[in-house]
Amino acid sequence: MKGLRLSLVRIGAIAGKEWLQIRRDTRSLILALVAPALLIMLFGYALTVDVTNVSIAVLDRDKSALSRKFLEQFSHTEYLRVYRYIDTYDEADRLIDAGDIAMALVLPVGFEKRFKAGKNVEVQLLADGSDSTSATVAMGYVKAIINNFNLSVKSDELKRIGISNVRMPVEIKSRILYNPELQSKNFIIPGLLVLVLAIISALIASLTISREWERGTMETLITTPVRGFEVIAGKLVPYLFIGLFDVIVTLALGYFVFGVPLKGSFTELYLVSLLFLIGTSLLGMMISSATKVQVLSVQVAMVVTYLPSFILSGFIFPIKNMPLVIQGITYLIPAKYLIVLVKGIFLKGVSVTLLWTQIVFLFVFAAVVCAVSVKKLTLRLPEG
């Protein structure tokens, strides 16, 4: 019991010393407290997968009443915007090459004549495939508008011959759960929360041990009876409090600024975030213990946290679409598990009892990184 009490005293002393160093290092303190809010605001507004206001050019080679009626359908949607009416194919190519438009819609000569003759009319769509995702979505918008126009025309034809009540054989009634408006911010903001926490926690914690070596204070620490796990625990505590403060700030911005609903338990979200912060902060300390140089620690921490968390966590790119080897690597990314937890609690209101596997993985990650961090921390002077 006495040994435990002494150990807690030493951990508290190291935590107090670390907090004093953080307060003296203004740049690190600003990075820890202000950067998360700035990143959420910046990425929250800039990062979106919604495809709206797609600029298109129109080449109407028929210039008939029916072609004008057809083109009116493209003037009443937020998804497409008629940038310009053009006269030649060369003009369409120039606009696409310059990036002024994403697509060009071409109506052929004889559009109205063929339509009235009961023949099929082919409308050409030229799309810029350099951005394949946006091009695919935009082409889907155009096809949906054309399908609605076809249905409207056929309905008018049937009404003229006395058939007013047409029954469609198959009718789709969609019900979208958890994100009924299909707004990208509702799944991007929770993902950004995870991304920001992963970067900031590992980044600032990566300075801890290497800073001691560079300033020469590690030699003084080595002369004390403190043990490795006590150093790690003492240095971890201040960064956990900073990380928990960042969680509150980012959650508040997501809820009040971006209007992302929090349907689940705030307490559960806070606790799983704490577990994640423990693991990523310890990862930063492990890097710091291994490198012993602040600049190198920051560089390694950025590479180890930012790129994997952004690419391999399922934040933007679906993991199921990745090759099997890459899917296996994603199991080593802690952000992957927290994203599932945050989205489940944030958008679905799911209890953590249904997501216990993700919590187990986070706990195992934190335990393994803690063990490696303690082992990597060398409390003796380098030889020579």
C-alpha positions as CSV (number, residue, x, y, z in Angstrom):
1,M,0.0,0.0,0.0
2,K,2.8,2.4,0.9
3,G,4.5,1.5,-2.5
4,L,1.3,2.4,-4.4
5,R,1.0,5.7,-2.5
6,L,4.6,6.6,-3.3
7,S,4.1,5.6,-6.9
8,L,1.0,7.9,-7.2
9,V,3.0,10.7,-5.6
10,R,5.8,10.4,-8.1
11,I,3.2,10.2,-11.0
12,G,1.6,13.4,-9.7
13,A,4.9,15.1,-9.4
14,I,5.8,14.3,-13.0
15,A,2.3,15.3,-14.2
16,G,2.8,18.7,-12.4
17,K,6.2,19.1,-14.0
18,E,4.9,18.3,-17.4
19,W,2.0,20.7,-17.1
20,L,4.4,23.4,-16.1
21,Q,6.4,22.8,-19.2
22,I,3.3,22.8,-21.4
23,R,2.3,26.2,-19.9
24,R,5.8,27.6,-20.6
25,D,5.7,26.3,-24.2
26,T,3.2,28.7,-25.7
27,R,3.3,27.3,-29.2
28,S,2.6,23.8,-28.0
29,L,-0.2,25.0,-25.8
30,I,-1.8,26.9,-28.7
31,L,-1.4,23.9,-30.9
32,A,-3.1,21.7,-28.4
33,L,-6.0,24.0,-27.5
34,V,-6.7,26.1,-30.6
35,A,-5.6,23.9,-33.5
36,P,-8.5,21.3,-33.1
37,A,-11.1,24.0,-33.4
38,L,-9.4,25.6,-36.4
39,L,-9.1,22.2,-38.2
40,I,-12.7,21.4,-37.6
41,M,-13.9,24.7,-39.0
42,L,-11.5,24.5,-41.9
43,F,-12.2,20.9,-42.9
44,G,-15.8,21.1,-42.0
45,Y,-16.5,23.8,-44.6
46,A,-13.9,22.8,-47.2
47,L,-14.3,19.0,-47.1
48,T,-17.5,17.8,-48.7
49,V,-18.6,15.1,-51.1
50,D,-21.9,16.7,-52.1
51,V,-21.9,17.3,-55.8
52,T,-24.0,20.5,-56.5
53,N,-24.1,23.4,-58.9
54,V,-22.3,21.4,-61.6
55,S,-21.6,23.7,-64.6
56,I,-22.8,22.4,-67.9
57,A,-22.8,23.9,-71.4
58,V,-25.6,23.3,-73.8
59,L,-25.3,22.9,-77.6
60,D,-28.8,23.0,-79.1
61,R,-28.5,22.2,-82.7
62,D,-32.2,21.9,-83.3
63,K,-33.4,25.2,-81.7
64,S,-37.0,24.0,-81.8
65,A,-39.9,24.6,-79.3
66,L,-39.5,21.0,-78.0
67,S,-35.7,21.3,-77.5
68,R,-36.3,24.6,-75.5
69,K,-38.9,22.8,-73.4
70,F,-36.5,20.0,-72.8
71,L,-33.7,22.3,-71.7
72,E,-36.0,24.1,-69.3
73,Q,-35.8,21.0,-67.1
74,F,-32.1,21.9,-66.4
75,S,-32.9,25.3,-65.1
76,H,-34.9,24.3,-62.0
77,T,-32.4,22.2,-60.0
78,E,-29.7,23.0,-57.5
79,Y,-27.5,20.2,-58.8
80,L,-26.9,21.5,-62.3
81,R,-26.2,25.0,-63.6
82,V,-26.3,26.0,-67.3
83,Y,-23.0,27.8,-67.6
84,R,-23.4,28.8,-71.3
85,Y,-25.2,28.1,-74.5
86,I,-22.7,27.3,-77.2
87,D,-22.7,26.9,-81.0
88,T,-19.9,24.3,-81.8
89,Y,-18.2,21.2,-80.4
90,D,-14.9,23.0,-80.4
91,E,-16.3,25.5,-77.9
92,A,-17.4,22.6,-75.7
93,D,-13.9,21.1,-75.8
94,R,-12.3,24.4,-74.9
95,L,-14.6,24.9,-71.9
96,I,-14.0,21.4,-70.6
97,D,-10.2,21.7,-71.1
98,A,-10.3,25.0,-69.2
99,G,-12.3,23.5,-66.3
100,D,-15.1,26.0,-66.8
101,I,-17.7,23.2,-67.2
102,A,-17.9,19.6,-66.2
103,M,-20.2,18.5,-68.9
104,A,-21.7,19.5,-72.3
105,L,-25.2,18.5,-73.4
106,V,-25.7,18.2,-77.2
107,L,-29.2,18.1,-78.8
108,P,-29.0,16.9,-82.4
109,V,-30.6,18.4,-85.5
110,G,-34.1,16.9,-86.0
111,F,-34.7,16.5,-82.2
112,E,-38.4,17.7,-82.5
113,K,-38.9,16.0,-85.9
114,R,-37.8,12.6,-84.8
115,F,-39.7,12.9,-81.5
116,K,-43.0,13.7,-83.3
117,A,-42.4,10.9,-85.7
118,G,-42.3,8.5,-82.8
119,K,-38.6,7.7,-83.2
120,N,-36.0,7.6,-80.5
121,V,-34.0,10.7,-80.0
122,E,-30.3,10.4,-78.9
123,V,-29.0,13.2,-76.7
124,Q,-25.2,13.3,-76.4
125,L,-23.5,14.0,-73.1
126,L,-19.8,15.0,-73.0
127,A,-18.4,14.7,-69.5
128,D,-15.0,15.5,-67.9
129,G,-13.7,12.2,-66.6
130,S,-10.7,13.7,-64.9
131,D,-12.8,13.8,-61.7
132,S,-14.5,10.4,-62.1
133,T,-16.6,10.6,-58.9
134,S,-18.1,14.0,-59.7
135,A,-18.6,13.0,-63.3
136,T,-20.5,9.8,-62.4
137,V,-22.7,11.7,-59.9
138,A,-23.4,14.5,-62.4
139,M,-24.3,12.1,-65.2
140,G,-26.7,10.5,-62.9
141,Y,-28.4,13.9,-62.3
142,V,-28.7,14.4,-66.1
143,K,-30.2,10.9,-66.6
144,A,-32.7,11.4,-63.8
145,I,-33.9,14.7,-65.4
146,I,-34.2,13.1,-68.8
147,N,-36.2,10.2,-67.3
148,N,-38.5,12.6,-65.6
149,F,-39.0,14.5,-68.9
150,N,-39.8,11.2,-70.7
151,L,-42.3,10.2,-68.0
152,S,-44.0,13.7,-68.3
153,V,-44.2,13.5,-72.1
154,K,-45.6,10.0,-72.1
155,S,-48.1,11.0,-69.4
156,D,-49.3,13.9,-71.6
157,E,-49.6,11.6,-74.6
158,L,-51.8,9.1,-72.7
159,K,-54.0,11.9,-71.4
160,R,-54.6,13.1,-74.9
161,I,-56.0,9.7,-75.9
162,G,-58.2,9.5,-72.8
163,I,-56.0,7.5,-70.4
164,S,-55.5,9.6,-67.3
165,N,-54.8,7.1,-64.6
166,V,-51.6,5.2,-65.3
167,R,-50.4,2.7,-62.8
168,M,-46.7,2.0,-62.6
169,P,-46.0,-1.7,-62.1
170,V,-43.2,-1.1,-59.6
171,E,-43.1,1.9,-57.2
172,I,-40.2,2.7,-54.9
173,K,-40.8,4.3,-51.6
174,S,-37.5,5.2,-50.0
175,R,-36.9,5.8,-46.3
176,I,-33.4,7.1,-45.4
177,L,-32.4,6.4,-41.9
178,Y,-30.0,8.4,-39.7
179,N,-29.2,11.0,-42.4
180,P,-32.5,11.7,-44.2
181,E,-31.2,14.9,-45.9
182,L,-28.1,12.9,-47.2
183,Q,-25.9,15.8,-46.1
184,S,-22.2,14.9,-46.2
185,K,-21.4,17.0,-43.2
186,N,-23.4,14.6,-41.0
187,F,-20.8,11.9,-41.6
188,I,-17.8,14.0,-42.3
189,I,-17.9,16.0,-39.0
190,P,-17.8,12.9,-36.8
191,G,-15.0,11.5,-38.9
192,L,-13.1,14.9,-38.6
193,L,-13.4,14.7,-34.8
194,V,-11.5,11.4,-34.9
195,L,-9.0,12.6,-37.4
196,V,-8.2,15.8,-35.4
197,L,-7.9,13.9,-32.1
198,A,-5.6,11.4,-33.6
199,I,-3.3,14.0,-35.1
200,I,-3.2,16.4,-32.1
201,S,-2.9,13.9,-29.3
202,A,-0.1,12.0,-31.0
203,L,1.6,15.2,-32.2
204,I,1.8,17.0,-28.9
205,A,2.6,13.8,-26.9
206,S,5.5,13.0,-29.4
207,L,7.4,16.0,-27.9
208,T,7.4,14.8,-24.3
209,I,10.4,12.4,-24.0
210,S,12.4,13.9,-26.8
211,R,12.1,17.3,-25.2
212,E,13.6,16.0,-22.0
213,W,16.6,14.6,-23.9
214,E,17.2,17.7,-25.9
215,R,17.0,20.0,-22.8
216,G,19.2,17.7,-20.7
217,T,16.5,17.4,-18.0
218,M,16.3,13.6,-18.6
219,E,19.6,13.2,-16.8
220,T,18.1,14.8,-13.7
221,L,15.1,12.5,-14.0
222,I,17.3,9.5,-14.3
223,T,18.9,10.2,-10.9
224,T,15.5,10.0,-9.2
225,P,13.9,6.8,-8.0
226,V,11.1,7.1,-10.6
227,R,10.3,4.1,-12.7
228,G,9.5,3.9,-16.4
229,F,5.7,3.4,-16.1
230,E,5.5,6.3,-13.6
231,V,7.2,8.6,-16.1
232,I,4.8,7.5,-18.9
233,A,1.7,7.8,-16.6
234,G,2.8,11.2,-15.2
235,K,3.4,12.7,-18.6
236,L,0.2,11.2,-20.0
237,V,-2.2,12.8,-17.5
238,P,-1.9,16.4,-18.7
239,Y,-2.3,15.5,-22.3
240,L,-5.4,13.5,-21.5
241,F,-7.0,16.6,-19.9
242,I,-6.0,18.6,-23.0
243,G,-7.4,16.0,-25.3
244,L,-10.7,15.8,-23.3
245,F,-11.0,19.6,-23.6
246,D,-10.5,19.3,-27.4
247,V,-13.3,16.7,-27.5
248,I,-15.7,19.1,-25.9
249,V,-14.7,21.9,-28.3
250,T,-15.0,19.8,-31.4
251,L,-18.3,18.3,-30.3
252,A,-19.7,21.8,-29.6
253,L,-18.6,23.0,-33.0
254,G,-20.1,20.0,-34.7
255,Y,-23.4,20.4,-32.9
256,F,-23.8,24.2,-32.8
257,V,-22.0,25.4,-35.9
258,F,-22.6,22.5,-38.3
259,G,-25.8,21.3,-36.9
260,V,-24.8,17.6,-36.7
261,P,-27.2,15.9,-34.4
262,L,-26.0,14.0,-31.3
263,K,-28.5,11.2,-31.0
264,G,-26.7,9.0,-28.5
265,S,-25.1,9.4,-25.1
266,F,-22.6,12.2,-24.6
267,T,-21.1,10.3,-21.7
268,E,-20.5,7.2,-23.7
269,L,-19.0,9.2,-26.5
270,Y,-16.7,11.0,-24.1
271,L,-15.5,7.8,-22.5
272,V,-14.7,6.1,-25.8
273,S,-12.9,9.3,-26.9
274,L,-10.8,9.0,-23.6
275,L,-9.9,5.4,-24.4
276,F,-8.8,6.5,-27.9
277,L,-6.8,9.5,-26.6
278,I,-4.9,7.1,-24.2
279,G,-3.8,4.9,-27.1
280,T,-2.8,7.7,-29.5
281,S,-1.1,9.8,-26.8
282,L,0.9,6.7,-25.8
283,L,1.7,6.2,-29.4
284,G,3.2,9.7,-29.5
285,M,5.2,9.0,-26.4
286,M,6.5,5.7,-27.9
287,I,7.7,7.6,-30.9
288,S,9.3,10.2,-28.7
289,S,11.1,7.6,-26.7
290,A,12.4,5.9,-29.8
291,T,13.6,9.1,-31.7
292,K,14.8,11.3,-28.8
293,V,14.7,14.3,-31.3
294,Q,11.7,16.7,-31.3
295,V,11.7,17.4,-35.0
296,L,12.0,13.8,-36.0
297,S,9.3,12.9,-33.4
298,V,6.8,15.3,-35.0
299,Q,7.6,14.1,-38.5
300,V,7.1,10.5,-37.6
301,A,4.0,11.2,-35.6
302,M,2.4,13.0,-38.6
303,V,3.2,10.1,-40.9
304,V,2.0,7.5,-38.5
305,T,-1.3,9.2,-37.5
306,Y,-2.5,11.5,-40.3
307,L,-2.1,9.5,-43.4
308,P,-3.4,6.1,-42.0
309,S,-6.2,7.8,-40.2
310,F,-7.3,9.7,-43.3
311,I,-6.9,7.0,-45.9
312,L,-7.3,3.6,-44.0
313,S,-9.9,4.4,-41.4
314,G,-13.0,4.4,-43.6
315,F,-13.4,8.1,-43.0
316,I,-13.6,8.9,-46.7
317,F,-12.8,5.7,-48.6
318,P,-14.9,2.6,-48.0
319,I,-12.7,-0.2,-46.5
320,K,-14.7,-2.9,-48.3
321,N,-13.6,-1.5,-51.7
322,M,-9.9,-1.8,-50.8
323,P,-7.7,-4.9,-51.7
324,L,-7.7,-7.7,-49.1
325,V,-4.1,-6.9,-48.0
326,I,-5.0,-3.3,-47.3
327,Q,-8.2,-4.3,-45.5
328,G,-6.0,-6.4,-43.2
329,I,-3.7,-3.4,-42.5
330,T,-6.7,-1.3,-41.5
331,Y,-7.2,-3.4,-38.4
332,L,-4.0,-1.8,-37.0
333,I,-5.5,1.7,-37.4
334,P,-7.2,2.8,-34.1
335,A,-9.1,5.6,-35.9
336,K,-11.0,3.0,-37.7
337,Y,-12.7,1.7,-34.5
338,L,-13.4,5.1,-33.1
339,I,-15.0,6.3,-36.3
340,V,-17.5,3.3,-36.1
341,L,-18.2,4.2,-32.4
342,V,-18.6,8.0,-33.1
343,K,-20.9,7.6,-36.1
344,G,-22.9,5.0,-34.2
345,I,-23.4,7.2,-31.2
346,F,-23.6,10.5,-33.1
347,L,-26.0,9.6,-35.9
348,K,-27.7,6.3,-34.9
349,G,-28.0,6.8,-31.2
350,V,-26.5,3.3,-30.7
351,S,-25.3,2.2,-27.3
352,V,-21.7,1.1,-26.9
353,T,-22.9,-2.3,-25.7
354,L,-23.7,-3.0,-29.4
355,L,-20.2,-1.8,-30.4
356,W,-18.2,-3.6,-27.8
357,T,-15.8,-5.2,-30.3
358,Q,-14.6,-1.7,-31.3
359,I,-13.9,-0.9,-27.7
360,V,-12.0,-4.2,-27.2
361,F,-9.8,-3.3,-30.1
362,L,-9.1,0.2,-28.8
363,F,-8.3,-1.2,-25.3
364,V,-5.9,-3.8,-26.8
365,F,-4.2,-1.1,-28.9
366,A,-3.8,1.2,-25.8
367,A,-2.4,-1.7,-23.7
368,V,0.1,-2.8,-26.4
369,V,1.3,0.7,-27.1
370,C,1.6,1.3,-23.3
371,A,3.8,-1.8,-22.9
372,V,6.0,-0.8,-25.8
373,S,6.3,2.8,-24.6
374,V,7.5,1.7,-21.1
375,K,10.0,-0.8,-22.7
376,K,11.3,1.9,-25.1
377,L,11.8,4.4,-22.3
378,T,15.4,4.1,-21.3
379,L,16.1,5.6,-17.9
380,R,19.9,5.5,-18.2
381,L,22.4,7.7,-19.8
382,P,23.5,6.7,-23.3
383,E,26.9,5.1,-23.5
384,G,29.8,7.2,-24.7
